[in-house]
Amino acid sequence: MIDLHTHSIFSDGELVPSELVRRAAVSGVRVIAITDHVDSSNVDFVVPRLVRVARDLNAAGTITVIPGAEVTHVPPGLFAQVVLKARELGARIVLAHGETLVEPVEEGTNRAAIEARVDILAHPGLITEEDILRAIELDVTLEITARKGHSLANGYVAKEALRLGAALTVNTDSHAPSDLIDRGMAVKILLAAGVSRAALEGVFQRAELLVARATK
């Protein structure tokens, strides 16, 4: 299992990074990105610490840890500058907190995130066809999520992404130990979202590609 969307105590997760990584390893995860929530107020605090702990854990541990960030509830006009700052500080995977159905994310966030060329647009809700096509052009991956609430739009996201040819990945958005899943559960979540068995491998291959880019 590759999980490219998780949270530690550096935002609203329950675990310090070391425990998160250990529990993920026991759950069958072999690559994990720690992608705590950031905006302009904390990006310079969070990302360098995740870079440092990822370096330490990669030297001592058994799974690959990628330092990242999830740009969250940032006004669309400011989105690109926070994404750029996160990358400058060492985030190897940058996610956007997309227009999920269960939070009042500002309209236009999906498009702003795509234009900022985030790696993954997380839980993008009822994303428009126009935005999906733009994501394809800019090589932005759309997320199928295991997270309660955010997963309400999984079926729509999967249907439209597969219809139009957009890249998909599956992540947990873990905040607590119980949120972590293995590959078997990831397969079930994808199937439940309407991803065919024939298309499953493409989703997992996309995760491998994202890891290769982040770790080169």
ZAVO-698864 format. One line per 3 residues: their letters; for each residue x, y, z of C-alpha. Coordinates in nm, 3 decimals, decimal comma. Layout:
ZAVO-698864
A> X Y Z | ...
//
This chain:
ZAVO-698864
MID> 0,000 0,000 0,000 | 0,115 0,350 -0,086 | -0,055 0,623 0,115
LHT> 0,019 0,977 0,003 | -0,218 1,169 0,230 | -0,179 1,149 0,610
HSI> -0,163 1,387 0,905 | 0,044 1,406 1,223 | 0,030 1,628 1,531
FSD> 0,184 1,904 1,320 | -0,172 1,972 1,207 | -0,483 1,786 1,323
GEL> -0,355 1,429 1,340 | -0,328 1,233 1,665 | 0,024 1,089 1,633
VPS> 0,378 1,216 1,619 | 0,533 1,130 1,281 | 0,739 0,840 1,417
ELV> 0,435 0,664 1,558 | 0,231 0,735 1,248 | 0,501 0,576 1,034
RRA> 0,538 0,276 1,265 | 0,165 0,210 1,270 | 0,149 0,251 0,893
AVS> 0,426 -0,004 0,850 | 0,240 -0,254 1,067 | -0,073 -0,190 0,859
GVR> 0,109 -0,293 0,542 | 0,199 0,051 0,411 | 0,537 0,058 0,234
VIA> 0,541 0,425 0,131 | 0,379 0,707 0,328 | 0,362 1,081 0,272
ITD> 0,300 1,298 0,577 | 0,101 1,591 0,441 | -0,004 1,815 0,726
HVD> -0,241 2,106 0,668 | -0,069 2,434 0,584 | -0,142 2,790 0,485
SSN> 0,078 3,098 0,490 | 0,071 3,106 0,871 | 0,244 2,774 0,934
VDF> 0,400 2,640 0,615 | 0,745 2,756 0,724 | 0,701 2,578 1,059
VVP> 0,550 2,248 0,943 | 0,734 2,156 0,626 | 1,095 2,182 0,754
RLV> 1,006 1,961 1,051 | 0,851 1,699 0,826 | 1,159 1,713 0,603
RVA> 1,381 1,652 0,903 | 1,179 1,367 1,049 | 1,143 1,201 0,709
RDL> 1,520 1,211 0,666 | 1,571 1,054 1,008 | 1,306 0,786 0,963
NAA> 1,425 0,695 0,615 | 1,775 0,643 0,755 | 1,652 0,425 1,039
GTI> 1,328 0,267 0,923 | 1,186 0,008 0,691 | 0,935 0,207 0,486
TVI> 0,976 0,514 0,268 | 0,862 0,842 0,424 | 0,793 1,143 0,201
PGA> 0,762 1,493 0,350 | 0,465 1,680 0,213 | 0,194 1,935 0,273
EVT> -0,178 1,978 0,217 | -0,263 2,338 0,131 | -0,592 2,386 0,311
HVP> -0,871 2,647 0,290 | -0,638 2,898 0,131 | -0,820 3,158 -0,084
PGL> -0,785 3,070 -0,452 | -0,593 3,389 -0,526 | -0,326 3,296 -0,272
FAQ> -0,305 2,926 -0,350 | -0,012 2,926 -0,589 | 0,218 3,116 -0,356
VVL> 0,160 2,872 -0,068 | 0,219 2,574 -0,297 | 0,542 2,732 -0,419
KAR> 0,657 2,804 -0,064 | 0,588 2,447 0,046 | 0,798 2,315 -0,241
ELG> 1,080 2,561 -0,170 | 1,088 2,440 0,191 | 1,124 2,078 0,082
ARI> 0,774 1,932 0,045 | 0,808 1,648 -0,205 | 0,434 1,585 -0,236
VLA> 0,193 1,880 -0,232 | -0,179 1,820 -0,202 | -0,470 2,058 -0,220
HGE> -0,766 2,038 0,015 | -1,026 2,022 -0,258 | -1,390 2,127 -0,267
TLV> -1,520 1,843 -0,050 | -1,895 1,825 0,010 | -1,858 1,835 0,388
EPV> -1,662 2,158 0,437 | -1,717 2,516 0,316 | -1,414 2,522 0,088
EEG> -1,422 2,834 -0,128 | -1,552 2,784 -0,480 | -1,266 2,802 -0,725
TNR> -1,024 2,614 -0,499 | -1,015 2,309 -0,726 | -0,918 2,520 -1,026
AAI> -0,664 2,727 -0,832 | -0,500 2,410 -0,703 | -0,483 2,258 -1,049
EAR> -0,336 2,576 -1,196 | -0,078 2,573 -0,913 | 0,014 2,221 -1,030
VDI> -0,030 2,040 -0,703 | 0,054 1,672 -0,720 | -0,282 1,554 -0,589
LAH> -0,619 1,728 -0,567 | -0,762 1,565 -0,256 | -1,134 1,492 -0,219
PGL> -1,238 1,731 -0,499 | -1,614 1,689 -0,445 | -1,833 1,765 -0,746
ITE> -1,542 1,875 -0,960 | -1,644 2,014 -1,297 | -1,565 1,856 -1,631
EDI> -1,369 2,168 -1,723 | -1,151 2,133 -1,414 | -1,093 1,763 -1,476
LRA> -0,979 1,836 -1,830 | -0,744 2,102 -1,697 | -0,610 1,853 -1,442
IEL> -0,534 1,615 -1,727 | -0,350 1,891 -1,916 | -0,139 1,982 -1,612
DVT> -0,087 1,622 -1,495 | -0,267 1,665 -1,161 | -0,393 1,347 -0,995
LEI> -0,744 1,327 -0,847 | -0,799 1,147 -0,519 | -1,036 0,871 -0,415
TAR> -1,040 0,891 -0,038 | -1,102 0,655 0,250 | -1,188 0,949 0,476
KGH> -1,539 0,955 0,621 | -1,741 1,246 0,485 | -1,494 1,337 0,214
SLA> -1,565 0,998 0,055 | -1,927 1,094 -0,021 | -1,824 1,213 -0,367
NGY> -1,596 0,917 -0,448 | -1,843 0,765 -0,692 | -1,882 1,089 -0,884
VAK> -1,508 1,157 -0,891 | -1,429 0,805 -1,012 | -1,699 0,806 -1,279
EAL> -1,600 1,142 -1,425 | -1,226 1,079 -1,401 | -1,253 0,745 -1,577
RLG> -1,487 0,887 -1,841 | -1,251 1,172 -1,924 | -0,920 0,991 -1,870
AAL> -0,793 1,165 -1,556 | -0,538 1,002 -1,328 | -0,663 0,867 -0,994
TVN> -0,499 0,764 -0,671 | -0,642 0,628 -0,345 | -0,533 0,761 -0,004
TDS> -0,656 0,748 0,354 | -0,631 1,110 0,473 | -0,543 0,945 0,803
HAP> -0,574 1,147 1,122 | -0,588 0,856 1,368 | -0,442 0,504 1,384
SDL> -0,778 0,352 1,295 | -0,779 0,542 0,964 | -0,486 0,347 0,820
IDR> -0,572 0,073 0,569 | -0,399 -0,203 0,376 | -0,406 -0,262 0,001
GMA> -0,698 -0,502 0,031 | -0,918 -0,230 0,182 | -0,794 0,018 -0,077
VKI> -0,915 -0,219 -0,348 | -1,256 -0,241 -0,183 | -1,283 0,139 -0,160
LLA> -1,197 0,175 -0,527 | -1,445 -0,093 -0,632 | -1,716 0,067 -0,418
AGV> -1,646 0,399 -0,590 | -1,711 0,236 -0,926 | -1,355 0,174 -1,041
SRA> -1,357 -0,148 -1,243 | -1,123 -0,432 -1,164 | -0,959 -0,371 -1,501
ALE> -0,880 -0,012 -1,400 | -0,748 -0,089 -1,051 | -0,390 -0,147 -1,156
GVF> -0,376 0,190 -1,326 | -0,467 0,359 -0,997 | -0,190 0,179 -0,811
QRA> 0,057 0,247 -1,092 | -0,022 0,617 -1,063 | 0,077 0,605 -0,697
ELL> 0,407 0,443 -0,796 | 0,467 0,723 -1,047 | 0,398 0,990 -0,785
VAR> 0,643 0,821 -0,546 | 0,909 0,800 -0,819 | 0,873 1,174 -0,885
ATK> 0,885 1,260 -0,516 | 1,193 1,055 -0,440 | 1,409 1,117 -0,747
//
